[in-house]
Amino acid sequence: MLMDLGTTVAQVTATDADDPMFGNNAKLIYSILQGEPYFSVEPKTGIIVTSWPNMDREAREQYLVVVQVKDKLGLSGGYSATTTVTVSLSDVNDNGPIFQHQMVNESMS
């Protein structure tokens, strides 16, 4: 399957039990630890999108994307967690048949 640049793949969601009304302790930010340059994550929403043009299952079928979330907006003194997303490209009929030679000469006796 060919995937266009910027195609949404998945969304990861983390929660933080700190009081969201007090400082930045519960304010989360997402980043990619593994999976670039093929994928990126929107820092505030956790939406994973393709960041490599024309991804094709015939070239590579599966990718592991490791996403990290940090509280305190990633500032020092915060905590972090990671999750792994397996992205599998499905197959579509994106290649037509071709002959190796346009003309074949066979002589028959």
N, C-alpha and C positions, 0 to 999 in steps of 0.2 A: 504494500500500500504506500503510495506517495503521500506524505504529510506536508502540508503547507507551513511556511514560517508563521509562528504565532498561534498555531492550533492549540486549544486547551486540551490537556491530557488528563489532568486530575486536580483535585484540591485536597490539600492536607489541612487538618484543623487541630490545633493544640489549645488547651485550656490552662489557666493559671488560677489557683485558688486565692491569691492575694486580692485585697480589696481594690477594685478598679478605680475607685474614687480617690485613692490615696497615692499620689506620686506616680512613678512609672513602673512600680513593681509588677503589675499585671499587664503591662503593655508589651505585646509580642512583636517580634520581627523574624521573618523567615529568610533563609539563604540556602544555596546549593553547596554541598560539600563534595559531591560526586555526581557527574552527569553532564557537566559543561564540556564542550560548547554546544551539545545537542539540545539541552534543556535549560530553562531558567525558571525562577519562581518569583512571583510578585511579592515583595517584602511584607506588605500589610495583610494580604488576603490568603496567602499560601497556595494560590493558583499556579500550577505548573504548566508551562507552555513550551512548544518547540521553538528552538532558537537556531536551528540549522535547516537550510533550505533543502527541499526534495528528499526527505528521509524515505528510504525504500526498503521494504522487507527483504527483497532479493539481495540487498547489500548487507543488511544486519537486521535480525529479527527481534532481538531483545536488548533492553537497556536497564541498568540499575541506577536509580536516581536516589541519592541520599540527601535528605533535607534536614537542616538544623533549624530549630526555633530557639530564640533567646528571649528572656524577659528583660525588663528594664530598658527596652528598645536597643538591646545589645551593648549597653554601657557596662563599664567594669563593675564587678560585684554582683552581677546577675547570674542566673542559672540557665542551663541549656539542656535540650533533649534532641535526639535524632530519630528519624524514621526512614525506612527504605521503601521506595515505590518501584515495583517492577513494571516496566512499560513494554508490552508486546505489540509489535506491529502485525496487523492482520494482512492477509493476502487478497489482492484484487487483481482483476484481469487488466493489467496495465502494460502488457507486452504482447504484440501480435506475432504470429508465425512468420518466419522468413525462410527462403530457400538459400542454401549456400551458394548456388550458382543459378543465374538467371536463365541460362540456356545449357541444356545437356545434349550432347551428340552421342547417340548410340548407334552402332552399326550392327545389323542383324544378318545372319547368313541364311 
